[in-house]
Amino acid sequence: ISKKGTLSTAMGLRALATCWVSLFAVRFPICACHQPGASHCYGAWAAYDSAYVESTKSSPEYDEDVTELYEHLKVVQPKLYTHVKGKQCPFGRALPFDVTLPIADAALNGIVEPCNLLKLIAIFYGYTPLIPIAATLVRFIMNRGTRQLFILTWLILLLLLNEKVVKKAIMQPRPGSMLQVTGVHGYLEGSCINTCGMPSSHSAISLGWFLLSFLDACERHREFGFRNHTRSWEHVSPPRQTIAVRVFQEPRKIFNFLALLLSVPFVEREVLTHDEFIASMLSYFVLLVPVPFMRVVLRDHSTTQASVGGIVGLLTAGMWWRIVRILQNEYRHKEGHKFGGWLVHDLTLPASAVLPTTQVELSVQA
């Protein structure tokens, strides 16, 4: 990419980050979800569940807080007290992959925030990161290539770092663990996931995967259009067409672009045309970029947890990309070679990134 293109890309990413943070601030100006000194991440409804208590080594201080909360609910909210005492999440129920289904029991109407269309969309976005992951796994099984291996390796390392190290070190519960978060109508809402929430793995995966996909697509992008395969700097006069012909062709163009939108991210291409590049990035943007915001909508994470998770994902993805580029230069003579008789090195280095022999020698001498 040229220096001008790199500058425009950086400015675009900066504007995207600014809009993203501003959207969080407008939608969720206050989120009192962190309990100072919290040493447990499960909800108050699971405090007397022997499995959770034994696995997390419940502390006397936490038990005292829960007992005080129970006594308060017993007097102020008898229905909520009965529900929580029965070890049931008052906000709904937990779904696989740490997603909350925010449909509360009918007995808690007027106490817990009701489900709405935005929350249903947020449930969908709780699973959208699985779409590119599943597609990459299928391609890796079929092709056994290093192109798929490099992003799957990043994903595994990110999950190990996030789930086994960072979350256990910070130990910050998810919103509503002590029934302290209220929604837009003044009713209670929160997460039914009984694990730590800082930082958000969904946000880290979605934004990190988007960045890696963007950088990979930039390498494979070529400056020629999909329609006529003409380089952008070569001027070609378009054929003269009547308005009727253009109107007739417009639905076909839209259909072709929609076909690209649905197929490009999941079909391996060595070179991307201009239209394919746009379709690929638009698909990944729609699937992945809204995930952090939707995690906050669903109250499975606080604004801080989702923001930190996104930053972790972007930083690890950027560092991983540099490591992979170094390995690409080191093993570019092995392109097309099979390692161990089954792993094909198909993560080819673009010609624009290969240094001439004289430059390599000069850099080594320096």
Secondary structure, DSSP 8 states (H G I E B T S, - for coil): --HHHHHHHHHHHHHHHHHHHHHHHHH-S------TT----S-GGGTT-HHHHHHHT--HHHHHHHHHHHHHHHHH-HHHHHHHHTT--TT-EEETTTEEE----GGGBTTB----HHHHHHHHHTTTTHHHHHHHHHHHHHH-BHHHHHHHHHHHHHHIIIIIIIHHHH----TTTTS--B-TTS-B------S--SS-HHHHHHHHHHHHHHHHHHHHB-SB-TTT--BTTS--------HHHHHHHHHHHHHHHHHHHHHGGGS--SSB-HHHHHHHHHHHHHHHTTHHHHHHHTTSS-HHHHHHHHHHHHHHHHHHHHHHHHHHHHTGGGTT-EETTTEE------GGG---HHHHHHHHH-
